[in-house]
Amino acid sequence: MSEILEIRDLCVRFPVFGGLLLRRVGAVRAVDGVSFTLLRGETLGLVGESGCGKTTVGRAIVNILRAMSYKVEVSGHILYHQPDDVIDLATLTRARMRPYRTDLQMVFQDPYSSLNPRMTVRQIVEGPLKIHTKQSADERERRVLWLLDRVGLSAEHANRYPHEFSGGQRQRIGIARALATTPRIVIADEPVSALDVSIQAQIINLMQDLQQEFGLSYIFIAHDLSVVRHISNRIAVMYLGNIVEMGPAEVVYRRPLHPYTQALLAAVPRPDPDHARRRAPAVGDVPSPLHKPSGCGYRTRCPIARPSCADDVPPLGLRDGRQVACPYSE
C-alpha cells in the first residue's frame, strides 16, 4: 500500500500569557516532533493518556488549530499525497485549505456537543454538501438519505433534532456528516469514549464496514489500547507530545517494549479478578507540558529510568518488528 499522509517532525506550541499586559510568559509543547505515515486503506491507532497531544495531532492534520487557538505555533510538514501531487497542509491558510477539506474530515469525541442543537439531522449532514459541492437540492436530499441509511438510521430521522437521539445515534450522525463529501482520510477523535461498551462495539463495527465500502484511511485516536487493537492495523503510542512506540497492532499489544506502553496495558481492566498482573501500572501524575522533563519525558515515572535518560530525547529505533524510543527496554 502507498502512503496517503506523511507527518514529518510536527510541533505544536500553545503560548501562555500572563501579567498585567498579558505578555507571553511561556509555551505548552503539546506536540514535540511527531513523525509517522498513514497508508491508503489503513487504520492507524493513536493512543495515550489525556493531555499527551493526540487530539492536537488530529486537529493539526485537518488544519483547524489556528482558527481555534490564538497565536498557536504549528511547524513541521503534513504531506497529503494526492494522485498527481503532494500538498503540505501545514503551510496552507484557511482559504487555501478549503479545497482539501472534502478529502480530510473529522469525527469529534463528544456526540453531545459536536452537533448543533438548533439544526435538524438533515441540515447537519447536508451542511458540508452545501459548502463544498455544487449539487442541487434534490441531489443533496438523496445523498443525505443515502448516508443516513449507510450509518444505520432511517429517513424518518432526518427531520429530528440531536436531543432526540441517544449517544450512539448522535455519533452515527457525526459519521454521516464526515462521509458526506466522500473523504479519503477520516480523523476519528475518541469516537467511542463517551459511549457505553455495547454501543462502542456497534460504532467500531460500523466504521470498519464503512472503511471497506468507501476505501477510507483512518487515524483512530483513543486512550484505551484494547479498543484500538480491534480496529487498527498499526498503533502509535504517545506520551507528552512524543511517540514512544509504534508498530503492528498485535505486535505492540501482545509484547509491548516501551515501559509506558506496558503501563497502559497494565491499566486495562481484566475480566478475571484473579489474573496476575505481569506489569505494574504507571506511578505518579503526568508532568505538565509547560514544564516538560528534560530528555525522555517518561523518565520521572519510569521503573527502569537511568541518569542518562535526562540528557537527550531518545529517538525511535527499529527493534523487534516495531519502533521504540527507549534504549533500555526489554
C-alpha positions in Angstrom: 0.0 0.0 0.0 1.2 3.5 -0.8 1.3 6.5 1.5 -1.6 8.9 1.6 -0.4 11.1 4.5 3.0 11.8 5.9 3.7 13.7 9.1 7.3 15.0 9.5 8.6 16.5 12.7 5.2 18.1 13.6 5.5 20.5 16.5 2.6 22.5 18.1 3.2 25.2 20.7 0.3 26.9 22.6 1.6 30.3 24.1 0.9 31.1 27.7 0.2 34.8 28.5 0.4 36.4 31.9 0.9 39.6 33.8 -1.0 42.9 33.6 0.0 43.4 30.0 -0.7 39.8 29.1 2.7 39.2 27.7 3.9 35.8 26.6 5.5 34.0 29.6 5.9 30.5 28.2 4.6 27.9 25.8 2.9 24.5 26.2 4.7 22.0 24.0 1.6 19.9 23.1 3.3 18.1 20.2 7.0 17.9 20.2 8.4 16.4 17.0 5.9 13.7 15.9 6.5 11.8 12.6 4.6 9.0 11.1 2.9 7.9 7.9 -0.6 6.7 7.0 -1.1 4.2 4.2 -4.1 4.1 1.9 -6.9 2.0 3.4 -5.1 1.7 6.7 -6.2 2.4 10.2 -3.5 3.9 12.5 -4.4 3.9 16.2 -3.0 6.9 18.1 -3.2 6.2 21.9 -2.1 7.8 25.1 -3.2 9.4 28.3 -5.3 12.6 28.4 -3.1 15.6 27.6 -0.5 13.7 25.6 -1.2 15.6 22.4 -3.0 13.0 20.3 -6.1 15.2 19.8 -3.8 18.2 18.9 -2.2 16.0 16.2 -5.6 15.2 14.7 -6.6 18.9 14.7 -3.3 19.9 13.2 -3.8 17.5 10.3 -7.1 18.9 9.4 -5.6 22.4 9.9 -8.1 23.9 12.3 -5.8 24.8 15.2 -5.1 28.3 14.0 -8.8 29.0 14.0 -9.3 27.6 17.4 -6.3 29.0 19.4 -4.8 32.5 19.5 -1.2 32.6 18.3 -0.7 28.9 18.2 2.6 27.9 16.6 2.5 24.9 14.1 5.7 23.7 12.5 6.8 20.7 10.5 5.3 19.1 7.5 1.9 17.5 6.9 2.2 16.0 3.4 -1.0 14.9 1.8 -0.4 12.6 -1.2 -2.9 13.2 -4.0 -2.9 11.0 -7.1 -0.9 13.6 -9.0 0.6 15.9 -6.4 1.8 16.3 -2.8 0.5 19.2 -0.7 1.9 20.4 2.6 -1.2 21.1 4.5 0.7 22.8 7.3 1.6 25.7 5.1 -1.9 26.4 3.9 -4.1 29.4 5.0 -7.7 28.9 5.9 -8.8 29.9 2.4 -6.3 27.7 0.6 -7.1 24.8 2.8 -10.8 24.8 1.8 -10.5 22.7 -1.4 -8.8 19.9 0.6 -11.4 19.7 3.3 -13.5 17.4 1.1 -10.7 14.8 1.4 -10.0 15.2 5.1 -12.8 15.0 7.6 -13.0 14.6 11.4 -15.4 12.7 13.8 -15.3 14.5 17.1 -15.2 13.0 20.5 -18.3 14.2 22.2 -21.5 13.4 20.3 -23.5 15.6 22.7 -21.7 18.9 21.8 -20.4 18.3 18.3 -23.9 18.6 16.7 -25.7 21.9 16.5 -28.9 21.5 18.7 -30.8 24.1 16.6 -30.3 22.1 13.3 -32.1 19.0 12.2 -30.2 15.9 11.2 -30.9 16.7 7.5 -29.3 20.2 7.9 -26.3 18.8 9.8 -25.5 16.2 7.2 -26.3 18.5 4.3 -24.1 21.3 5.6 -20.8 20.0 4.0 -22.5 19.4 0.7 -23.8 23.0 0.6 -20.3 24.3 1.3 -18.1 22.0 -0.8 -20.2 20.8 -3.7 -22.4 22.2 -6.4 -25.2 19.6 -6.1 -28.8 20.6 -6.5 -31.2 20.5 -3.6 -32.7 17.2 -4.9 -29.2 15.6 -5.2 -28.3 16.7 -1.7 -31.6 15.3 -0.4 -30.8 11.9 -1.9 -27.3 12.0 -0.7 -28.4 12.8 2.9 -31.0 10.0 3.0 -28.5 7.5 1.5 -25.8 8.4 4.1 -28.3 8.0 7.0 -29.1 4.6 5.7 -25.5 3.7 5.4 -24.9 4.5 9.1 -27.9 2.6 10.3 -30.5 5.4 10.6 -33.8 5.8 8.6 -35.3 8.6 6.5 -37.7 9.5 9.3 -34.8 10.6 11.5 -33.8 13.3 9.0 -36.3 15.9 10.5 -35.4 15.3 14.1 -33.1 17.3 16.3 -29.9 15.9 18.1 -31.5 15.9 21.5 -34.0 13.3 20.3 -31.2 10.7 19.8 -29.1 8.5 22.1 -25.3 9.0 22.3 -24.7 6.1 19.8 -27.2 7.5 17.3 -25.6 11.0 17.6 -22.2 9.6 16.8 -23.7 7.9 13.8 -25.0 11.3 12.7 -21.4 12.7 13.1 -20.0 9.9 11.0 -22.6 10.5 8.3 -21.7 14.2 8.3 -18.0 13.3 8.0 -18.7 11.0 5.0 -20.9 13.5 3.2 -18.1 14.8 0.9 -16.6 11.3 0.2 -13.4 11.9 2.1 -10.2 9.9 1.7 -9.0 10.4 5.2 -11.1 10.5 8.4 -9.6 11.5 11.8 -11.7 9.8 14.5 -11.0 11.7 17.8 -12.1 9.2 20.5 -15.4 8.5 18.8 -16.5 5.9 21.3 -15.1 7.1 24.6 -18.4 8.8 25.6 -20.5 5.7 24.8 -21.5 2.5 26.6 -19.4 -0.6 26.0 -22.1 -2.3 23.9 -22.6 0.8 21.8 -18.8 1.1 21.4 -18.7 -2.2 19.6 -21.5 -1.2 17.2 -19.7 2.1 16.3 -16.4 0.3 15.7 -18.0 -2.3 13.6 -19.8 0.4 11.6 -16.6 2.3 11.0 -14.9 -0.9 9.8 -17.7 -1.6 7.4 -17.7 1.9 6.0 -13.9 1.7 5.6 -14.3 -1.3 3.4 -17.1 0.3 1.4 -15.6 3.7 0.8 -11.8 2.8 0.9 -11.2 5.1 3.8 -7.9 5.7 5.7 -8.4 6.3 9.4 -6.4 7.8 12.2 -8.2 6.5 15.2 -7.5 8.5 18.4 -8.2 6.8 21.7 -6.8 6.3 25.2 -7.8 2.6 25.5 -5.4 0.2 23.9 -7.9 -2.7 23.9 -10.4 -0.6 21.8 -7.7 0.5 19.4 -6.4 -3.1 19.0 -9.6 -4.3 17.3 -9.8 -1.6 14.6 -6.1 -0.7 13.9 -3.5 -2.1 11.6 -0.8 -0.2 13.4 -0.6 1.5 16.8 1.4 4.6 17.7 1.7 5.3 21.5 2.1 9.0 22.5 3.4 10.4 25.8 3.9 14.1 26.5 3.9 15.1 22.8 6.2 12.4 21.6 5.6 9.0 20.0 7.3 6.4 22.2 6.4 3.2 20.4 4.9 2.4 17.0 4.3 -0.9 15.2 1.7 -3.5 14.1 -1.3 -3.6 16.4 -0.9 -7.2 17.5 2.8 -7.0 18.0 2.5 -3.9 20.2 -0.4 -5.3 22.1 1.0 -8.7 22.8 4.6 -7.8 23.5 5.0 -4.1 24.3 8.6 -2.9 24.7 8.4 0.7 26.0 7.7 0.9 29.7 4.9 3.4 29.1 3.1 1.0 26.7 3.5 -1.7 29.3 1.9 0.6 31.9 -1.0 1.4 29.6 -1.7 -2.3 29.1 -1.4 -3.0 32.8 -4.2 -0.4 33.4 -6.6 -2.3 31.1 -9.3 -3.9 33.2 -9.1 -7.7 33.3 -12.3 -9.9 33.2 -10.7 -12.3 35.6 -10.1 -10.7 39.1 -7.6 -13.5 40.0 -5.5 -12.8 36.9 -2.0 -11.8 38.0 -0.7 -8.6 36.5 2.5 -9.1 34.7 3.3 -5.4 34.6 2.9 -2.6 37.1 0.8 0.5 36.1 2.5 3.8 35.8 3.0 5.7 39.1 2.6 9.4 39.7 1.0 12.0 37.6 1.7 13.1 34.1 4.1 16.2 34.2 2.8 19.4 32.8 3.7 20.1 29.1 4.6 23.6 30.3 7.4 22.2 32.3 8.3 19.0 30.4 11.2 17.0 31.9 14.5 17.1 30.0 15.5 14.1 27.9 12.9 11.3 28.0 9.6 12.7 29.1 8.6 9.5 30.8 11.7 9.2 33.0 10.0 10.7 36.1 7.6 7.8 36.2 9.7 5.0 34.6 10.7 2.0 36.6 13.9 1.4 34.6 15.0 5.1 34.2 18.7 5.8 34.3 20.6 9.1 34.8 21.4 9.2 31.1 17.7 9.4 30.3 17.8 13.1 31.3 20.3 14.0 28.7 18.6 13.7 25.3 15.2 12.8 23.9 15.6 9.1 22.8 14.8 8.7 19.0 12.6 6.0 17.7 14.8 3.0 16.9 13.7 -0.1 15.0 13.7 -3.2 17.2 11.8 -6.5 17.2 9.3 -5.5 14.4 8.4 -2.0 15.7 9.9 1.4 16.6 10.7 2.1 20.2 12.0 5.3 21.9 13.8 3.5 24.7 17.3 2.0 24.6 16.9 0.1 27.8 13.5 -1.6 27.3 13.3 -5.3 27.1 
